[in-house]
């Protein structure tokens, strides 16, 4: 569970191995600034939601639910940091490429 600084936003990630990945492989907090994370997350979410809406083209077991993430809302650094790292983890674990570019290893 990821809670925002103001506790209004929660993200629940049910993915075995993500907590370990975050603790061991993710870049440390502060490596990326919040603006970078927000911009990247917005692009990841847009592509993710597009795939959710195309179950005949993309594995519906991977893309089950839309993500409600909107531009202009300050979700806080922690939510953005963990979301970004989940997208990296997800792409590497399931050999997916959400943005059409090489996925960083961490």
N, CA, C and O atoms as CSV, one atom per row, in Angstrom:
chain,resi,resn,atom,element,x,y,z
A,1,UNK,N,N,0.851,-1.181,0.000
A,1,UNK,CA,C,0.000,0.000,0.000
A,1,UNK,C,C,0.889,1.234,0.000
A,1,UNK,O,O,1.833,1.330,0.785
A,2,UNK,N,N,0.587,2.169,-0.876
A,2,UNK,CA,C,1.314,3.420,-0.962
A,2,UNK,C,C,0.360,4.522,-0.563
A,2,UNK,O,O,-0.708,4.666,-1.158
A,3,UNK,N,N,0.730,5.296,0.430
A,3,UNK,CA,C,-0.106,6.418,0.855
A,3,UNK,C,C,0.622,7.711,0.570
A,3,UNK,O,O,1.833,7.807,0.771
A,4,UNK,N,N,-0.102,8.692,0.108
A,4,UNK,CA,C,0.475,10.002,-0.147
A,4,UNK,C,C,0.778,10.734,1.138
A,4,UNK,O,O,0.317,10.362,2.217
A,5,UNK,N,N,1.560,11.780,0.997
A,5,UNK,CA,C,1.962,12.571,2.160
A,5,UNK,C,C,0.754,13.116,2.918
A,5,UNK,O,O,0.777,13.222,4.144
A,6,UNK,N,N,-0.296,13.459,2.181
A,6,UNK,CA,C,-1.484,14.014,2.825
A,6,UNK,C,C,-2.532,12.934,3.114
A,6,UNK,O,O,-3.636,13.247,3.559
A,7,UNK,N,N,-2.194,11.676,2.864
A,7,UNK,CA,C,-3.026,10.504,3.152
A,7,UNK,C,C,-4.365,10.499,2.412
A,7,UNK,O,O,-5.263,9.745,2.786
A,8,UNK,N,N,-4.517,11.314,1.381
A,8,UNK,CA,C,-5.737,11.294,0.590
A,8,UNK,C,C,-5.657,10.293,-0.546
A,8,UNK,O,O,-6.688,9.885,-1.080
A,9,UNK,N,N,-4.455,9.892,-0.926
A,9,UNK,CA,C,-4.273,9.021,-2.066
A,9,UNK,C,C,-3.617,7.728,-1.631
A,9,UNK,O,O,-2.607,7.739,-0.927
A,10,UNK,N,N,-4.181,6.637,-2.044
A,10,UNK,CA,C,-3.615,5.328,-1.759
A,10,UNK,C,C,-3.469,4.567,-3.060
A,10,UNK,O,O,-4.323,4.651,-3.943
A,11,UNK,N,N,-2.393,3.834,-3.169
A,11,UNK,CA,C,-2.173,2.917,-4.270
A,11,UNK,C,C,-1.898,1.572,-3.624
A,11,UNK,O,O,-1.031,1.459,-2.758
A,12,UNK,N,N,-2.624,0.565,-4.038
A,12,UNK,CA,C,-2.417,-0.770,-3.504
A,12,UNK,C,C,-1.802,-1.620,-4.605
A,12,UNK,O,O,-2.399,-1.786,-5.668
A,13,UNK,N,N,-0.619,-2.156,-4.358
A,13,UNK,CA,C,0.061,-3.012,-5.318
A,13,UNK,C,C,0.121,-4.408,-4.723
A,13,UNK,O,O,0.771,-4.648,-3.706
A,14,UNK,N,N,-0.571,-5.315,-5.383
A,14,UNK,CA,C,-0.580,-6.708,-4.947
A,14,UNK,C,C,0.305,-7.464,-5.929
A,14,UNK,O,O,-0.177,-8.021,-6.915
A,15,UNK,N,N,1.565,-7.476,-5.655
A,15,UNK,CA,C,2.533,-8.075,-6.573
A,15,UNK,C,C,3.680,-8.659,-5.759
A,15,UNK,O,O,4.519,-7.918,-5.245
A,16,UNK,N,N,3.719,-9.979,-5.640
A,16,UNK,CA,C,4.829,-10.589,-4.903
A,16,UNK,C,C,6.169,-10.172,-5.517
A,16,UNK,O,O,6.344,-10.209,-6.735
A,17,UNK,N,N,7.073,-9.790,-4.689
A,17,UNK,CA,C,8.402,-9.425,-5.145
A,17,UNK,C,C,8.631,-7.934,-5.300
A,17,UNK,O,O,9.779,-7.492,-5.350
A,18,UNK,N,N,7.559,-7.142,-5.377
A,18,UNK,CA,C,7.761,-5.708,-5.590
A,18,UNK,C,C,8.424,-5.050,-4.386
A,18,UNK,O,O,9.315,-4.218,-4.554
A,19,UNK,N,N,8.012,-5.402,-3.194
A,19,UNK,CA,C,8.619,-4.807,-1.996
A,19,UNK,C,C,10.113,-5.067,-1.932
A,19,UNK,O,O,10.891,-4.180,-1.581
A,20,UNK,N,N,10.507,-6.276,-2.270
A,20,UNK,CA,C,11.929,-6.623,-2.287
A,20,UNK,C,C,12.649,-5.850,-3.374
A,20,UNK,O,O,13.740,-5.326,-3.153
A,21,UNK,N,N,12.040,-5.779,-4.548
A,21,UNK,CA,C,12.627,-5.015,-5.648
A,21,UNK,C,C,12.838,-3.563,-5.225
A,21,UNK,O,O,13.908,-2.994,-5.444
A,22,UNK,N,N,11.820,-2.976,-4.622
A,22,UNK,CA,C,11.889,-1.573,-4.219
A,22,UNK,C,C,13.022,-1.350,-3.213
A,22,UNK,O,O,13.742,-0.354,-3.292
A,23,UNK,N,N,13.174,-2.271,-2.282
A,23,UNK,CA,C,14.194,-2.126,-1.248
A,23,UNK,C,C,15.611,-2.357,-1.773
A,23,UNK,O,O,16.563,-1.740,-1.295
A,24,UNK,N,N,15.747,-3.242,-2.748
A,24,UNK,CA,C,17.082,-3.649,-3.188
A,24,UNK,C,C,17.515,-3.020,-4.510
A,24,UNK,O,O,18.673,-2.627,-4.652
A,25,UNK,N,N,16.608,-2.920,-5.476
A,25,UNK,CA,C,16.997,-2.540,-6.833
A,25,UNK,C,C,16.655,-1.121,-7.254
A,25,UNK,O,O,17.312,-0.574,-8.139
A,26,UNK,N,N,15.654,-0.516,-6.651
A,26,UNK,CA,C,15.219,0.815,-7.080
A,26,UNK,C,C,16.268,1.868,-6.750
A,26,UNK,O,O,16.997,1.756,-5.764
A,27,UNK,N,N,16.328,2.885,-7.591
A,27,UNK,CA,C,17.188,4.035,-7.270
A,27,UNK,C,C,16.683,4.637,-5.960
A,27,UNK,O,O,15.486,4.579,-5.676
A,28,UNK,N,N,17.567,5.203,-5.172
A,28,UNK,CA,C,17.136,5.753,-3.880
A,28,UNK,C,C,16.196,6.947,-4.051
A,28,UNK,O,O,16.224,7.644,-5.065
A,29,UNK,N,N,15.372,7.158,-3.040
A,29,UNK,CA,C,14.505,8.346,-3.044
A,29,UNK,C,C,15.388,9.570,-3.208
A,29,UNK,O,O,16.475,9.652,-2.635
A,30,UNK,N,N,14.910,10.512,-3.991
A,30,UNK,CA,C,15.667,11.716,-4.262
A,30,UNK,C,C,16.487,11.632,-5.541
A,30,UNK,O,O,16.929,12.661,-6.052
A,31,UNK,N,N,16.702,10.425,-6.074
A,31,UNK,CA,C,17.455,10.280,-7.315
A,31,UNK,C,C,16.737,10.994,-8.459
A,31,UNK,O,O,17.361,11.682,-9.266
A,32,UNK,N,N,15.415,10.821,-8.513
A,32,UNK,CA,C,14.582,11.509,-9.500
A,32,UNK,C,C,13.794,12.596,-8.777
A,32,UNK,O,O,13.397,12.410,-7.627
A,33,UNK,N,N,13.565,13.721,-9.438
A,33,UNK,CA,C,12.732,14.737,-8.801
A,33,UNK,C,C,11.261,14.432,-9.083
A,33,UNK,O,O,10.938,13.636,-9.964
A,34,UNK,N,N,10.391,15.067,-8.336
A,34,UNK,CA,C,8.967,14.769,-8.443
A,34,UNK,C,C,8.415,15.087,-9.832
A,34,UNK,O,O,7.556,14.362,-10.335
A,35,UNK,N,N,8.892,16.148,-10.447
A,35,UNK,CA,C,8.423,16.505,-11.783
A,35,UNK,C,C,8.726,15.388,-12.788
A,35,UNK,O,O,7.868,15.036,-13.598
A,36,UNK,N,N,9.925,14.838,-12.740
A,36,UNK,CA,C,10.283,13.719,-13.615
A,36,UNK,C,C,9.339,12.541,-13.387
A,36,UNK,O,O,8.812,11.961,-14.336
A,37,UNK,N,N,9.133,12.197,-12.117
A,37,UNK,CA,C,8.277,11.054,-11.782
A,37,UNK,C,C,6.838,11.276,-12.245
A,37,UNK,O,O,6.214,10.367,-12.793
A,38,UNK,N,N,6.317,12.473,-12.028
A,38,UNK,CA,C,4.946,12.778,-12.453
A,38,UNK,C,C,4.798,12.662,-13.965
A,38,UNK,O,O,3.840,12.064,-14.455
A,39,UNK,N,N,5.742,13.231,-14.702
A,39,UNK,CA,C,5.668,13.172,-16.159
A,39,UNK,C,C,5.763,11.743,-16.674
A,39,UNK,O,O,5.016,11.349,-17.569
A,40,UNK,N,N,6.665,10.985,-16.118
A,40,UNK,CA,C,6.823,9.599,-16.557
A,40,UNK,C,C,5.605,8.764,-16.154
A,40,UNK,O,O,5.113,7.964,-16.950
A,41,UNK,N,N,5.122,8.945,-14.937
A,41,UNK,CA,C,3.950,8.194,-14.498
A,41,UNK,C,C,2.723,8.505,-15.352
A,41,UNK,O,O,1.941,7.609,-15.668
A,42,UNK,N,N,2.559,9.754,-15.718
A,42,UNK,CA,C,1.423,10.119,-16.564
A,42,UNK,C,C,1.479,9.364,-17.889
A,42,UNK,O,O,0.463,8.854,-18.361
A,43,UNK,N,N,2.642,9.295,-18.474
A,43,UNK,CA,C,2.798,8.560,-19.741
A,43,UNK,C,C,2.576,7.063,-19.540
A,43,UNK,O,O,1.909,6.419,-20.350
A,44,UNK,N,N,3.130,6.513,-18.468
A,44,UNK,CA,C,2.922,5.084,-18.184
A,44,UNK,C,C,1.442,4.789,-17.968
A,44,UNK,O,O,0.922,3.814,-18.510
A,45,UNK,N,N,0.764,5.611,-17.189
A,45,UNK,CA,C,-0.652,5.381,-16.895
A,45,UNK,C,C,-1.496,5.470,-18.163
A,45,UNK,O,O,-2.400,4.659,-18.362
A,46,UNK,N,N,-1.211,6.440,-19.015
A,46,UNK,CA,C,-1.968,6.557,-20.253
A,46,UNK,C,C,-1.842,5.298,-21.104
A,46,UNK,O,O,-2.831,4.796,-21.637
A,47,UNK,N,N,-0.622,4.796,-21.226
A,47,UNK,CA,C,-0.420,3.576,-22.015
A,47,UNK,C,C,-1.041,2.368,-21.321
A,47,UNK,O,O,-1.655,1.526,-21.976
A,48,UNK,N,N,-0.888,2.277,-20.007
A,48,UNK,CA,C,-1.478,1.183,-19.229
A,48,UNK,C,C,-2.988,1.135,-19.452
A,48,UNK,O,O,-3.544,0.081,-19.761
A,49,UNK,N,N,-3.638,2.273,-19.294
A,49,UNK,CA,C,-5.099,2.334,-19.449
A,49,UNK,C,C,-5.531,2.019,-20.878
A,49,UNK,O,O,-6.583,1.418,-21.093
A,50,UNK,N,N,-4.727,2.419,-21.843
A,50,UNK,CA,C,-5.023,2.063,-23.231
A,50,UNK,C,C,-5.007,0.549,-23.403
A,50,UNK,O,O,-5.833,-0.007,-24.126
A,51,UNK,N,N,-4.077,-0.107,-22.747
A,51,UNK,CA,C,-3.979,-1.567,-22.836
A,51,UNK,C,C,-5.119,-2.256,-22.087
A,51,UNK,O,O,-5.609,-3.299,-22.523
A,52,UNK,N,N,-5.536,-1.686,-20.981
A,52,UNK,CA,C,-6.688,-2.232,-20.255
A,52,UNK,C,C,-7.914,-2.242,-21.164
A,52,UNK,O,O,-8.702,-3.188,-21.144
A,53,UNK,N,N,-8.067,-1.196,-21.951
A,53,UNK,CA,C,-9.230,-1.050,-22.821
A,53,UNK,C,C,-9.099,-1.840,-24.126
A,53,UNK,O,O,-9.994,-1.793,-24.970
A,54,UNK,N,N,-7.993,-2.562,-24.294
A,54,UNK,CA,C,-7.767,-3.376,-25.500
A,54,UNK,C,C,-7.438,-4.812,-25.122
A,54,UNK,O,O,-6.352,-5.296,-25.441
A,55,UNK,N,N,-8.365,-5.512,-24.440
A,55,UNK,CA,C,-8.050,-6.859,-23.949
A,55,UNK,C,C,-7.799,-7.888,-25.050
A,55,UNK,O,O,-7.154,-8.906,-24.801
A,56,UNK,N,N,-8.289,-7.645,-26.244
A,56,UNK,CA,C,-8.026,-8.596,-27.325
A,56,UNK,C,C,-6.597,-8.444,-27.861
A,56,UNK,O,O,-6.073,-9.346,-28.513
A,57,UNK,N,N,-5.992,-7.324,-27.586
A,57,UNK,CA,C,-4.637,-7.064,-28.073
A,57,UNK,C,C,-3.570,-7.269,-26.999
A,57,UNK,O,O,-2.440,-7.651,-27.303
A,58,UNK,N,N,-3.938,-7.010,-25.730
A,58,UNK,CA,C,-2.986,-7.111,-24.624
A,58,UNK,C,C,-3.514,-8.086,-23.579
A,58,UNK,O,O,-4.724,-8.223,-23.399
A,59,UNK,N,N,-2.617,-8.745,-22.909
A,59,UNK,CA,C,-2.952,-9.752,-21.909
A,59,UNK,C,C,-3.788,-9.141,-20.779
A,59,UNK,O,O,-3.294,-8.337,-19.989
A,60,UNK,N,N,-5.046,-9.533,-20.720
A,60,UNK,CA,C,-5.936,-8.974,-19.693
A,60,UNK,C,C,-5.582,-9.474,-18.297
A,60,UNK,O,O,-6.074,-8.928,-17.310
A,61,UNK,N,N,-4.750,-10.488,-18.194
A,61,UNK,CA,C,-4.268,-10.911,-16.876
A,61,UNK,C,C,-3.210,-9.938,-16.344
A,61,UNK,O,O,-3.012,-9.828,-15.134
A,62,UNK,N,N,-2.544,-9.245,-17.247
A,62,UNK,CA,C,-1.560,-8.240,-16.832
A,62,UNK,C,C,-2.201,-6.878,-16.657
A,62,UNK,O,O,-1.849,-6.139,-15.737
A,63,UNK,N,N,-3.139,-6.537,-17.531
A,63,UNK,CA,C,-3.768,-5.221,-17.534
A,63,UNK,C,C,-5.234,-5.370,-17.162
A,63,UNK,O,O,-6.118,-5.308,-18.017
A,64,UNK,N,N,-5.475,-5.569,-15.871
A,64,UNK,CA,C,-6.834,-5.845,-15.395
A,64,UNK,C,C,-7.642,-4.586,-15.113
A,64,UNK,O,O,-8.818,-4.515,-15.471
A,65,UNK,N,N,-7.034,-3.603,-14.484
A,65,UNK,CA,C,-7.764,-2.439,-13.995
A,65,UNK,C,C,-7.131,-1.147,-14.495
A,65,UNK,O,O,-5.912,-1.041,-14.629
A,66,UNK,N,N,-7.983,-0.179,-14.765
A,66,UNK,CA,C,-7.483,1.153,-15.107
A,66,UNK,C,C,-6.888,1.807,-13.859
A,66,UNK,O,O,-7.277,1.507,-12.730
A,67,UNK,N,N,-5.961,2.681,-14.091
A,67,UNK,CA,C,-5.336,3.443,-13.011
A,67,UNK,C,C,-5.870,4.865,-13.082
A,67,UNK,O,O,-5.799,5.519,-14.123
A,68,UNK,N,N,-6.398,5.327,-11.974
A,68,UNK,CA,C,-6.944,6.682,-11.897
A,68,UNK,C,C,-5.838,7.620,-11.412
A,68,UNK,O,O,-5.662,7.832,-10.212
A,69,UNK,N,N,-5.110,8.167,-12.361
A,69,UNK,CA,C,-4.002,9.087,-12.068
A,69,UNK,C,C,-4.175,10.266,-12.998
A,69,UNK,O,O,-4.164,10.106,-14.219
A,70,UNK,N,N,-4.333,11.443,-12.437
A,70,UNK,CA,C,-4.646,12.610,-13.272
A,70,UNK,C,C,-3.556,13.670,-13.179
A,70,UNK,O,O,-2.994,13.931,-12.116
A,71,UNK,N,N,-3.287,14.255,-14.308
A,71,UNK,CA,C,-2.326,15.351,-14.383
A,71,UNK,C,C,-2.845,16.532,-13.582
A,71,UNK,O,O,-4.044,16.808,-13.570
A,72,UNK,N,N,-1.937,17.226,-12.915
A,72,UNK,CA,C,-2.302,18.423,-12.168
A,72,UNK,C,C,-2.640,18.169,-10.715
A,72,UNK,O,O,-2.835,19.116,-9.953
A,73,UNK,N,N,-2.712,16.907,-10.313
A,73,UNK,CA,C,-2.966,16.586,-8.915
A,73,UNK,C,C,-1.632,16.241,-8.266
A,73,UNK,O,O,-0.859,15.451,-8.808
A,74,UNK,N,N,-1.367,16.825,-7.120
A,74,UNK,CA,C,-0.129,16.545,-6.405
A,74,UNK,C,C,-0.340,15.317,-5.521
A,74,UNK,O,O,-0.898,15.409,-4.428
A,75,UNK,N,N,0.110,14.184,-6.010
A,75,UNK,CA,C,-0.013,12.941,-5.248
A,75,UNK,C,C,1.114,12.785,-4.231
A,75,UNK,O,O,1.098,11.865,-3.413
A,76,UNK,N,N,2.072,13.672,-4.286
A,76,UNK,CA,C,3.203,13.609,-3.368
A,76,UNK,C,C,4.340,12.783,-3.946
A,76,UNK,O,O,4.154,11.997,-4.874
A,77,UNK,N,N,5.508,12.979,-3.380
A,77,UNK,CA,C,6.704,12.301,-3.881
A,77,UNK,C,C,6.614,10.797,-3.688
A,77,UNK,O,O,6.935,10.039,-4.603
A,78,UNK,N,N,6.187,10.357,-2.524
A,78,UNK,CA,C,6.204,8.934,-2.207
A,78,UNK,C,C,5.327,8.127,-3.158
A,78,UNK,O,O,5.751,7.081,-3.648
A,79,UNK,N,N,4.117,8.594,-3.423
A,79,UNK,CA,C,3.222,7.893,-4.349
A,79,UNK,C,C,3.859,7.837,-5.734
A,79,UNK,O,O,3.881,6.778,-6.361
A,80,UNK,N,N,4.374,8.960,-6.213
A,80,UNK,CA,C,4.987,8.991,-7.538
A,80,UNK,C,C,6.226,8.118,-7.621
A,80,UNK,O,O,6.433,7.435,-8.623
A,81,UNK,N,N,7.041,8.130,-6.596
A,81,UNK,CA,C,8.260,7.312,-6.556
A,81,UNK,C,C,7.916,5.827,-6.642
A,81,UNK,O,O,8.507,5.091,-7.432
A,82,UNK,N,N,6.975,5.401,-5.841
A,82,UNK,CA,C,6.631,3.977,-5.822
A,82,UNK,C,C,5.888,3.550,-7.080
A,82,UNK,O,O,6.091,2.441,-7.572
A,83,UNK,N,N,5.032,4.415,-7.602
A,83,UNK,CA,C,4.357,4.092,-8.868
A,83,UNK,C,C,5.373,3.939,-9.990
A,83,UNK,O,O,5.333,2.968,-10.745
A,84,UNK,N,N,6.270,4.885,-10.095
A,84,UNK,CA,C,7.299,4.825,-11.140
A,84,UNK,C,C,8.079,3.520,-11.037
A,84,UNK,O,O,8.281,2.825,-12.033
A,85,UNK,N,N,8.507,3.201,-9.839
A,85,UNK,CA,C,9.288,1.981,-9.659
A,85,UNK,C,C,8.467,0.731,-9.925
A,85,UNK,O,O,9.001,-0.275,-10.392
A,86,UNK,N,N,7.182,0.784,-9.633
A,86,UNK,CA,C,6.348,-0.369,-9.980
A,86,UNK,C,C,6.289,-0.549,-11.499
A,86,UNK,O,O,6.379,-1.675,-11.988
A,87,UNK,N,N,6.143,0.526,-12.235
A,87,UNK,CA,C,6.108,0.411,-13.692
A,87,UNK,C,C,7.413,-0.193,-14.229
A,87,UNK,O,O,7.381,-1.019,-15.142
A,88,UNK,N,N,8.542,0.207,-13.676
A,88,UNK,CA,C,9.828,-0.364,-14.099
A,88,UNK,C,C,9.872,-1.847,-13.754
A,88,UNK,O,O,10.236,-2.677,-14.588
A,89,UNK,N,N,9.497,-2.175,-12.520
A,89,UNK,CA,C,9.467,-3.567,-12.069
A,89,UNK,C,C,8.555,-4.404,-12.970
A,89,UNK,O,O,8.957,-5.471,-13.436
A,90,UNK,N,N,7.353,-3.935,-13.213
A,90,UNK,CA,C,6.365,-4.636,-14.026
A,90,UNK,C,C,6.906,-4.904,-15.434
A,90,UNK,O,O,6.797,-6.019,-15.944
A,91,UNK,N,N,7.481,-3.887,-16.050
A,91,UNK,CA,C,7.977,-4.042,-17.415
A,91,UNK,C,C,9.104,-5.059,-17.486
A,91,UNK,O,O,9.159,-5.865,-18.415
A,92,UNK,N,N,10.003,-5.026,-16.509
A,92,UNK,CA,C,11.107,-5.980,-16.497
A,92,UNK,C,C,10.634,-7.394,-16.176
A,92,UNK,O,O,11.084,-8.352,-16.805
A,93,UNK,N,N,9.743,-7.534,-15.218
A,93,UNK,CA,C,9.275,-8.859,-14.816
A,93,UNK,C,C,8.461,-9.538,-15.913
A,93,UNK,O,O,8.608,-10.740,-16.134
A,94,UNK,N,N,7.611,-8.792,-16.599
A,94,UNK,CA,C,6.702,-9.377,-17.586
A,94,UNK,C,C,7.115,-9.087,-19.031
A,94,UNK,O,O,6.343,-9.321,-19.961
A,95,UNK,N,N,8.321,-8.584,-19.210
A,95,UNK,CA,C,8.853,-8.298,-20.541
A,95,UNK,C,C,7.891,-7.427,-21.351
A,95,UNK,O,O,7.563,-7.737,-22.496
A,96,UNK,N,N,7.454,-6.347,-20.739
A,96,UNK,CA,C,6.553,-5.389,-21.371
A,96,UNK,C,C,7.325,-4.100,-21.638
A,96,UNK,O,O,8.357,-3.843,-21.019
A,97,UNK,N,N,6.818,-3.303,-22.559
A,97,UNK,CA,C,7.442,-2.027,-22.863
A,97,UNK,C,C,6.332,-1.010,-23.051
A,97,UNK,O,O,5.734,-0.924,-24.123
A,98,UNK,N,N,6.061,-0.248,-22.015
A,98,UNK,CA,C,4.934,0.671,-22.030
A,98,UNK,C,C,5.163,1.938,-22.858
A,98,UNK,O,O,4.205,2.513,-23.373
A,99,UNK,N,N,6.391,2.371,-22.992
A,99,UNK,CA,C,6.643,3.642,-23.672
A,99,UNK,C,C,7.342,3.486,-25.019
A,99,UNK,O,O,7.667,4.485,-25.660
A,100,UNK,N,N,7.574,2.269,-25.451
A,100,UNK,CA,C,8.203,2.073,-26.740
A,100,UNK,C,C,9.699,2.340,-26.753
A,100,UNK,O,O,10.308,2.430,-27.819
A,101,UNK,N,N,10.293,2.467,-25.571
A,101,UNK,CA,C,11.744,2.666,-25.467
A,101,UNK,C,C,12.299,1.633,-24.515
A,101,UNK,O,O,11.554,0.956,-23.807
A,102,UNK,N,N,13.611,1.520,-24.505
A,102,UNK,CA,C,14.271,0.573,-23.616
A,102,UNK,C,C,13.899,0.875,-22.163
A,102,UNK,O,O,13.930,2.025,-21.724
A,103,UNK,N,N,13.553,-0.166,-21.439
A,103,UNK,CA,C,13.194,-0.020,-20.027
A,103,UNK,C,C,14.459,-0.080,-19.198
A,103,UNK,O,O,15.246,-1.017,-19.339
A,104,UNK,N,N,14.674,0.917,-18.322
A,104,UNK,CA,C,15.861,0.844,-17.458
A,104,UNK,C,C,15.778,-0.364,-16.545
A,104,UNK,O,O,14.682,-0.745,-16.135
A,105,UNK,N,N,16.913,-0.980,-16.212
A,105,UNK,CA,C,16.876,-2.174,-15.356
A,105,UNK,C,C,16.384,-1.902,-13.956
A,105,UNK,O,O,15.929,-2.823,-13.279
A,106,UNK,N,N,16.461,-0.669,-13.500
A,106,UNK,CA,C,15.921,-0.336,-12.169
A,106,UNK,C,C,15.482,1.096,-12.136
A,106,UNK,O,O,14.999,1.570,-11.108
